[in-house]
Each structure stands twice: as C-alpha cells, then as structure tokens.
Amino acid sequence: MKWQAVALAGVLALATQAQAAEKIYGQGTGDTEIKLGQTSPFSGPASAYSVIAKTQAAYFKMINDQGGVNGRKINLITLDDAYSPAKTVEQTRKLVEQEEVAVILNPLGTPTGLAVRKYLNDRKVPQLFVGAGATLWGDHEHFPWTIGFQASYQAETAFYAKYVLKNKPDAKIALFYQNDDAGKDYGNGFKKGLGAENTAKMVIAEATYESTDPTIDSQIVKLKASGANVLFMHAIPKQAAQAIRKIGEIGWKPDMFFLAATSTSVASVLKPAGFEHAKDIISSYSFKDPNDPQWKADPDVQAWHSFMKGYFPDGNPQDQLIVYGYVVAEATVQVFKQCGDDLTHENIMKQAANLDIALPMLLPGIKVKTSPTDYYPIQAMRLQKFNGETWELFGDTIGND
C-alpha cells in the first residue's frame, strides 16, 4: 500500500507538471488575455492610414465576441504617433514598458518603424507585420524580431517596370516618391526592374517630397516639363490626392501612370483627387476588392460586408485600407491560434515565421507564407486599373515565384 501511495503521488506530480507545462506565458499574455500594442497616425500628414487600426480594433472585438483565440480575448492598445518617428519612440516605449504588451502589431510606416526596430529587437519584443513594404522589413538575419506583411516595394515596382518594358519600350519615365527609406525603396525597385542600361536611357526625371510638405505642385510641374510620358508615383494619401489632382488640372496625360499600392484607396485618395483625374491609373493589389462586381456572390466578401455592418458601420466600404487592416487582423489571429498555450515572445515569432495559409480576403492564388528565412508574408499581386469608379484587375497573378 505504501508503494502504491508513493507511485500515485509520483503520477500526480508528473500530471501536475505536464499541465503546468501546457501553458507558458510571456509579457502581455495570460489565461484570459493577449495584450497587443500598436502605433498609428491618428493625426498628422498620414492620418488617412488610421482607418487600418480602427478596422483591426473592430475585427478583434468580433473575435472576442466569438470567444477569443484559444479562449483568450485580444486587447489591442493603439496610440497616436502622428507619423513622427520621435513620437513613435515615445509611444512604443510606453506600450512595452508601461502597458507591457506582448507584441507591437502592424505599426504604420517605414520611418516610424525604423525608429524603434533596434529597441524592439534588443528587448526581443515581436514587431509583427509592420505596416510598410520596404525591403528592409524582411531582414530576418539582423532583425529576427521584426517581420513585414505586404509585398515589398521593390517587388511591386519591378512589376510595373516589366510592364513598361513589354508594352512601351521607348518610354520616357518620371519617378516621384517620398524622401525617406520607403520612397527610395520604390524608386530603386523601379530602376532594378528596368535594369541599369534601360534606366540610363529611359528615366529622364525624378522628384521627391517630404511628408510634411503642404503642397507638391512645383514637383509635378517640373516632372511634366521633362517630357516624360510614363509616371510612377509613391505618396501617402494626402500628397497622392494632391498630385493626381494637379496632374489633371495642368493637362498632363502620361501614357501610363503607375500609383503605389499604398495609396489606392478610392475613399481617401482617388475621390478627393477627382475620379476624372484618376481614370486609367495602374496599380497592384493582393486582396479582394469588395466593390468589384466579380466578388458580389463570394462568401468571403459577404462575410466582410457582415463584419462591416456589425462591427464597423462607420467605415467606408470604398476604402481599400479597411480590407488591408482586416487581412492583417486575420493573419494575427492565425499566429495566435498556432501558438496554442505557448505564448512566449519566442513562440509568437516562431509561428509568425511559419505561416502557409490562404486567408479569405486574399485574391485567389495568393497566400500568406513565411519561413525562418523568408520574412515577406505576401509576395504576389495582380495589376489593376481604375476605370473612373472602381479598380479592375487585369493580367495574371505575379510574384509567387
């Protein structure tokens, strides 16, 4: 009997240890909650992007109402950084050191994200799905705690460059982009897509702007005067709308006008610019556009409309930034589903770098796919052209290779 009691005690001890080992928590996580932090420009020149954070808060509320993720509610704390790197540093430190969040999720912007990348990596806090496409967000070797989300800017512009080479090999090209790492990434990507020899003979003008510039009229007039008949433009929504309107007002009609995918929102860019000025602009997209008639009966798009009606009724269905925020939130939930009851920072990052899933609002044939040596979750897209009312997809899916 004594031997049996000792054996039973040993079994119970092992069972208790196994049960305890099933749940492992890091900062910001526990039995009932996963606390996420985020910086977003609710004020300042890039405030149009704040709708992304609003969408994610609404999406997580829906998930919480459905029981959360593995029984835990997601608590998203978003602070305004006004698209100012100095403010981002201040707010990020507050989120990590005072709020003690588990993750900094989808912080908006390249210059702002760069300002805190080393800080977060030094503290081993995941900088998860950065809201920017600069190529540097895939540097898993030097910054293993930072991972991007959308297709890289260089990949995107390479697609545009290849399209120009195929369809207008004698083009005279002008490049217009923001004077920071993101903008330079776009400009360099276009040149890489053309190749050195073609760049030398085809790119005849370049101009940049600062995110704080009140107007970009002089740059647009300068680019028109160059004689360029193909234009590529990267700008945040405010300056993108200004530039498109100015191009129309001065009667400049490039044969091809490429707009960076970061500013394709009908609601915050094309409508303020004037649909008549935006007609025939070419861009790229990785997500289903709920306003595209081809998706009218698609169950995933219908579910998106239900989400909008129930959880984000004030959101503008024509704002493609909402779809982006929704997809990032979907991917975030997938990461935490895969984490199970191991919610350490190490496992969160491990799962973020181990994704292979076709999320509902991605275009057919496009997946969120990562590995420990591939920190670019989305790498494929399709070209699209604005018809004066909505975007229309054309061509094949490109980038899966």
Secondary structure as GFF3:
##gff-version 3
##sequence-region A 1 401
A	DSSP	alpha_helix	2	22	.	.	.	ID=ss1
A	DSSP	beta_strand	24	25	.	.	.	ID=ss2
A	DSSP	beta_strand	33	40	.	.	.	ID=ss3
A	DSSP	three_ten_helix	47	49	.	.	.	ID=ss4
A	DSSP	alpha_helix	50	65	.	.	.	ID=ss5
A	DSSP	beta_strand	73	80	.	.	.	ID=ss6
A	DSSP	alpha_helix	85	93	.	.	.	ID=ss7
A	DSSP	pi_helix	94	98	.	.	.	ID=ss8
A	DSSP	beta_strand	103	105	.	.	.	ID=ss9
A	DSSP	alpha_helix	110	122	.	.	.	ID=ss10
A	DSSP	beta_strand	127	128	.	.	.	ID=ss11
A	DSSP	three_ten_helix	135	138	.	.	.	ID=ss12
A	DSSP	alpha_helix	153	167	.	.	.	ID=ss13
A	DSSP	beta_strand	173	178	.	.	.	ID=ss14
A	DSSP	alpha_helix	181	194	.	.	.	ID=ss15
A	DSSP	alpha_helix	196	202	.	.	.	ID=ss16
A	DSSP	beta_strand	203	209	.	.	.	ID=ss17
A	DSSP	alpha_helix	217	225	.	.	.	ID=ss18
A	DSSP	beta_strand	230	233	.	.	.	ID=ss19
A	DSSP	alpha_helix	237	249	.	.	.	ID=ss20
A	DSSP	beta_strand	256	259	.	.	.	ID=ss21
A	DSSP	three_ten_helix	261	263	.	.	.	ID=ss22
A	DSSP	pi_helix	266	270	.	.	.	ID=ss23
A	DSSP	alpha_helix	271	273	.	.	.	ID=ss24
A	DSSP	alpha_helix	275	278	.	.	.	ID=ss25
A	DSSP	beta_strand	282	285	.	.	.	ID=ss26
A	DSSP	three_ten_helix	293	295	.	.	.	ID=ss27
A	DSSP	alpha_helix	299	311	.	.	.	ID=ss28
A	DSSP	alpha_helix	320	339	.	.	.	ID=ss29
A	DSSP	beta_strand	342	343	.	.	.	ID=ss30
A	DSSP	alpha_helix	345	352	.	.	.	ID=ss31
A	DSSP	beta_strand	356	357	.	.	.	ID=ss32
A	DSSP	beta_strand	368	369	.	.	.	ID=ss33
A	DSSP	beta_strand	381	386	.	.	.	ID=ss34
A	DSSP	beta_strand	391	398	.	.	.	ID=ss35
###
